[in-house]
């Protein structure tokens, strides 16, 4: 977050807002892609494979919250014309959280930046709905701008969290990348 000055009438002279994208912290790229799905076991797979598949699924779900991993709102809104926009917001937010994790968060996007992204996705969807269905261009523009600000804030928070994490030692990095001490993979 940065302090900005503003000469626009009606706004405070000094206010806080997310940094511009060229002022954002760099963050940390993920060292390895997210865990790959297990290959589907044959019909008569042993209990060890079934336990491993359950463990992976459970550990992935355990690291999420209802509001951090989804919009967390009822599936039906008052206006049914918003339904396709809501689905688009969910797809956008899922992709953006995954992208933040891989490019900025060192492989992880925690609940706080994820919730900001989900809010931004919903704002973006509402913006498109306001433009296309309601015909309210002022509301659509405001919601789109709010979405942009939230995406910048989520990027900054995710990067700062990644930078604050303890760094892996070179030996741990080598182990994760499959490099043996002699330099052979």
C-alpha positions as CSV (number, residue, x, y, z in Angstrom):
1,X,0.0,0.0,0.0
2,X,1.2,3.5,-0.8
3,X,0.3,7.0,0.2
4,X,-1.1,9.1,-2.7
5,X,-1.9,12.8,-2.9
6,X,-4.9,13.9,-4.7
7,X,-6.1,17.3,-5.9
8,X,-9.5,16.1,-7.0
9,X,-12.4,17.9,-5.3
10,X,-14.3,15.9,-2.8
11,X,-11.4,13.4,-2.1
12,X,-9.1,13.6,0.8
13,X,-5.8,15.2,0.0
14,X,-3.8,12.2,1.1
15,X,-5.1,8.6,0.9
16,X,-3.9,5.0,0.9
17,X,-4.3,2.8,-2.1
18,X,-2.6,-0.3,-3.6
19,X,0.6,0.4,-5.4
20,X,0.5,0.6,-9.2
21,X,1.6,-2.6,-10.9
22,X,5.1,-1.2,-11.7
23,X,5.5,-0.4,-8.0
24,X,4.3,-3.9,-6.8
25,X,6.8,-6.1,-4.9
26,X,8.3,-8.8,-7.0
27,X,7.2,-11.8,-5.1
28,X,8.5,-15.3,-5.4
29,X,7.8,-17.7,-8.3
30,X,6.9,-21.3,-7.4
31,X,9.8,-23.7,-7.6
32,X,7.7,-26.6,-8.8
33,X,4.3,-26.9,-10.3
34,X,1.4,-27.6,-8.0
35,X,1.1,-31.3,-7.2
36,X,0.0,-33.4,-10.1
37,X,-3.2,-35.4,-9.8
38,X,-2.7,-39.1,-9.1
39,X,-3.3,-41.3,-12.1
40,X,-6.7,-42.9,-11.8
41,X,-6.1,-46.3,-10.2
42,X,-7.5,-49.4,-11.8
43,X,-10.9,-50.5,-10.5
44,X,-9.4,-53.0,-8.0
45,X,-6.7,-50.6,-6.7
46,X,-5.3,-51.5,-3.3
47,X,-6.1,-49.7,-0.1
48,X,-2.8,-47.9,-0.1
49,X,-3.6,-46.1,-3.4
50,X,-7.1,-45.2,-2.1
51,X,-5.7,-43.8,1.1
52,X,-3.1,-41.7,-0.8
53,X,-5.8,-40.3,-3.1
54,X,-8.0,-39.5,-0.1
55,X,-5.1,-37.9,1.8
56,X,-4.3,-35.7,-1.2
57,X,-7.9,-34.6,-1.7
58,X,-8.4,-34.0,2.0
59,X,-5.2,-32.0,2.4
60,X,-6.1,-29.8,-0.6
61,X,-9.5,-29.1,0.8
62,X,-8.2,-28.6,4.4
63,X,-6.1,-25.6,3.3
64,X,-9.1,-23.7,2.1
65,X,-12.0,-21.8,3.7
66,X,-15.5,-21.4,2.3
67,X,-15.0,-17.7,1.7
68,X,-11.4,-18.0,0.5
69,X,-12.0,-20.8,-2.0
70,X,-15.2,-19.6,-3.4
71,X,-17.5,-16.6,-3.5
72,X,-19.3,-18.1,-0.5
73,X,-22.7,-16.7,-1.5
74,X,-25.9,-18.6,-2.2
75,X,-26.1,-20.0,-5.7
76,X,-29.3,-18.1,-6.5
77,X,-29.3,-14.3,-6.6
78,X,-32.3,-12.1,-6.6
79,X,-31.9,-11.5,-10.3
80,X,-31.5,-14.7,-12.3
81,X,-29.9,-12.8,-15.2
82,X,-26.7,-12.5,-13.0
83,X,-26.2,-16.3,-12.9
84,X,-23.8,-16.6,-16.0
85,X,-21.8,-13.6,-14.7
86,X,-21.4,-15.3,-11.3
87,X,-20.1,-18.4,-12.9
88,X,-17.7,-16.3,-14.9
89,X,-16.6,-14.6,-11.7
90,X,-15.8,-18.0,-10.1
91,X,-13.8,-19.2,-13.1
92,X,-11.9,-15.9,-13.2
93,X,-11.1,-16.0,-9.5
94,X,-10.0,-19.6,-9.5
95,X,-7.6,-18.9,-12.4
96,X,-6.3,-15.7,-10.9
97,X,-5.6,-17.2,-7.5
98,X,-3.7,-20.1,-9.2
99,X,-1.7,-17.6,-11.2
100,X,-0.9,-15.5,-8.2
101,X,0.3,-18.6,-6.3
102,X,2.5,-19.7,-9.2
103,X,4.0,-16.3,-10.2
104,X,4.1,-14.3,-7.1
105,X,3.3,-16.3,-4.0
106,X,6.0,-19.0,-4.2
107,X,3.4,-21.7,-4.9
108,X,0.8,-20.5,-2.4
109,X,-1.9,-17.9,-2.3
110,X,-3.2,-17.7,1.3
111,X,-6.8,-17.0,2.3
112,X,-6.4,-13.2,2.6
113,X,-5.3,-12.4,-1.0
114,X,-7.6,-15.2,-2.3
115,X,-10.6,-13.5,-0.6
116,X,-9.6,-10.2,-2.2
117,X,-9.4,-11.9,-5.6
118,X,-12.8,-13.5,-5.1
119,X,-14.3,-10.1,-4.3
120,X,-12.6,-8.6,-7.3
121,X,-14.0,-11.4,-9.5
122,X,-17.5,-10.7,-8.2
123,X,-17.1,-6.9,-8.7
124,X,-15.9,-7.6,-12.3
125,X,-18.9,-9.8,-13.0
126,X,-21.2,-7.2,-11.5
127,X,-19.5,-4.6,-13.6
128,X,-20.2,-6.6,-16.8
129,X,-23.8,-7.2,-15.7
130,X,-24.2,-3.4,-15.1
131,X,-22.9,-2.6,-18.5
132,X,-24.7,-5.3,-20.5
133,X,-28.0,-5.9,-18.6
134,X,-28.7,-2.9,-16.5
135,X,-27.3,-0.4,-18.9
136,X,-25.7,1.6,-16.0
137,X,-22.3,2.6,-17.3
138,X,-21.4,4.7,-14.3
139,X,-21.9,1.7,-11.9
140,X,-20.2,-0.6,-14.3
141,X,-17.2,1.6,-14.5
142,X,-17.0,2.0,-10.7
143,X,-17.2,-1.7,-10.1
144,X,-14.5,-2.4,-12.8
145,X,-12.2,0.1,-11.1
146,X,-12.9,-1.4,-7.7
147,X,-12.1,-4.8,-9.1
148,X,-8.8,-3.5,-10.5
149,X,-7.8,-2.0,-7.2
150,X,-8.6,-5.2,-5.4
151,X,-6.5,-7.3,-7.8
152,X,-3.5,-4.9,-7.2
153,X,-4.0,-5.2,-3.5
154,X,-4.2,-9.1,-3.7
155,X,-1.0,-9.1,-5.8
156,X,0.8,-7.0,-3.3
157,X,-0.4,-9.0,-0.3
158,X,0.5,-12.3,-1.9
159,X,4.0,-11.0,-2.8
160,X,4.6,-9.7,0.7
161,X,3.5,-13.0,2.3
162,X,5.8,-14.9,0.0
163,X,8.8,-12.6,0.8
164,X,8.1,-13.0,4.5
165,X,8.3,-16.8,4.4
166,X,11.6,-18.4,5.4
167,X,13.8,-19.2,2.5
168,X,14.6,-22.8,1.7
169,X,18.3,-23.8,2.1
170,X,20.1,-24.7,-1.1
171,X,20.2,-28.4,0.0
172,X,16.3,-28.3,0.3
173,X,16.0,-26.7,-3.1
174,X,18.3,-29.3,-4.6
175,X,16.3,-32.1,-3.0
176,X,13.0,-30.6,-4.3
177,X,14.5,-30.2,-7.8
178,X,15.9,-33.8,-7.7
179,X,19.6,-32.7,-7.9
180,X,22.0,-35.0,-6.1
181,X,25.0,-33.7,-4.1
182,X,27.4,-34.7,-7.0
183,X,25.5,-32.4,-9.4
184,X,23.7,-35.3,-11.2
185,X,19.9,-35.4,-11.6
